[in-house]
Amino acid sequence: MRAPFTQLYIHCVWATWDRQPLILPKYEARLYAAVADKCHELKGEAITVGGDLDHLHLLARLPVTVSVAELVKHVKGSTSHLMNHEIAPQREFKWQGYYGAFTVSPRAIDKIAAYVRGQKTHHAQRRTFPEWEQCYREVDDE
């Protein structure tokens, strides 16, 4: 049996509602594992997941059968449900409706993965790449 050969990599970022500091260190491991599990369920691969108190980054291999919008929708939906019903039911957890997504060359995977893994350090030292932190852009209503 044959299948298409693809190397579709994306770097996504999205924030908690109103950038509230809801991703506490005690929740991270389960939350990040749930992101990876959902990617796997969708036939993709979470290469690395990282973030800070108010946002999350995902570097993933995208399957040909799932769009970026679908991946983000399913990951955000399942992790929001997990946070609200299992991990921290005493707190209301919500993601913002927006996200940023960037294509990644196979040659840049290690660099982007290091950036995603080092989120706390990058933000503490104010050494982020602003374009990789964008979750939305302003659009003029015409």
Beta strands, then each sheet from edge to edge (+ up, - down):
strand 1: 9-15
strand 2: 45-52
strand 3: 55-61
strand 4: 100-104
sheet 1: 2+ 3- 1+ 4-
end
